[in-house]
Amino acid sequence: MHSDPPRKIGPGIERFEVRANPQYPRSRSFFIIRTGGTEDDLGYTKLIDGQTHAQRVAAAMRHEIKSQIEDFRAAEFARADPVKCQIEDTEIAHPGDCHVDHEDPEFYELVQRFVDQCGGWDAFELMSLPAGKGEIAQRFTNGEIASQWCAYHFQEAKLRIVSVQANLSTLRKGKRFPG
């Protein structure tokens, strides 16, 4: 059911593994280990549920702003004051123990606003590229639109530090991308 089976399979599949995902170290994912040693992640839920063009565009947008998110996290932990979860008001000791959340507007609201400014979802052409070891990312074919999105996000996003627990439970209730 993959959109490009020959690319995913490559020269052949030697085995499958379940291990920590480099992009989300606290999560476990399936990986294909190909004949010859190359590997790729296997997002089986996307294959079962399918993924809309809008969801793939949003994934590309999230990938494009990854450095902004990491820069924000680093700046927050570089301050002299203790870092606190802005939902639970608990202290967070280490950058790896938190998530960066879009407060208001939420991430998908920013995405929708930007998409509307660009003329709709069809304005975004995508390609899948390796983003790192065992990781595939959706990317824009048009570098200019990627740059415009990054500038828009930098100007409009209101980021905050939240605990992993707050982000994965409290904040996630009811937050599903409508696309």
Residue, then its C-alpha position, 0 to 999 in steps of 0.5 A: m500500500h506504500s505510494d512508492p513500493p520500489r523505493k521503499i523496498g530497494p534491492g530487497i528487504e533483509r529484515f524488519e526491526v523495532r527500535a527507538n526513532p531517531q526523530y522521537p527518541r522516546s518512541r519506538s518505530f518499525f524500520i526496514i533493513r534492506t539487502g546491502g544494509t540501507e534502512d528506512d522507517l516504516g510508518y505503518t499507520k500512514l499505510i493503514d489510515g492513509q495520509t492526505h496531501a494536507q497532512r503531508v504538507a503539514a509534515a513538510m512544514r513541521h520539518e522545515i521549522k525544526s531548527q526554529i523549535e530547537d533554537f527556541r528550546a536552547a534559548e529557554f534552557a540558556r536562561a538563568d531562571p529555571v524552565k517551567c512547564q507553562i501548563e503544569d507549572t512544574e520545573i523541567a530540569h533538562p531540554g530532553d524532558c520537554h516539548v515545544d508547543h505552539e500556544d496561540p495560534e496552534f501549529y495547524e492554525l498557522v499552517q492553514r493560514f499560510v496555506d490560504q495565503c498561498g492559494g490552497w493545498d494544491a500550491f504545495e508540491l512535495m517529495s520524500l527525502p531521507a532526513g537522516k539515518g532511518e528517517i524520511a521527511q516530506r520536503f517542498t520541491n520549491g525552496e522559495i515556498a519553504s523559505q516563505w513558510c519559515a519566515y512566516h512561522f518565525q514571525e507568527a508563532k508563539l512558542r512555549i515549553v511544556s512537559v512531555q506529559a502535558n503535551l501528550s495528554t492535556l494538550r493533545k485532547g481534541k488536537r487532530f489535524p483536520g486535513 
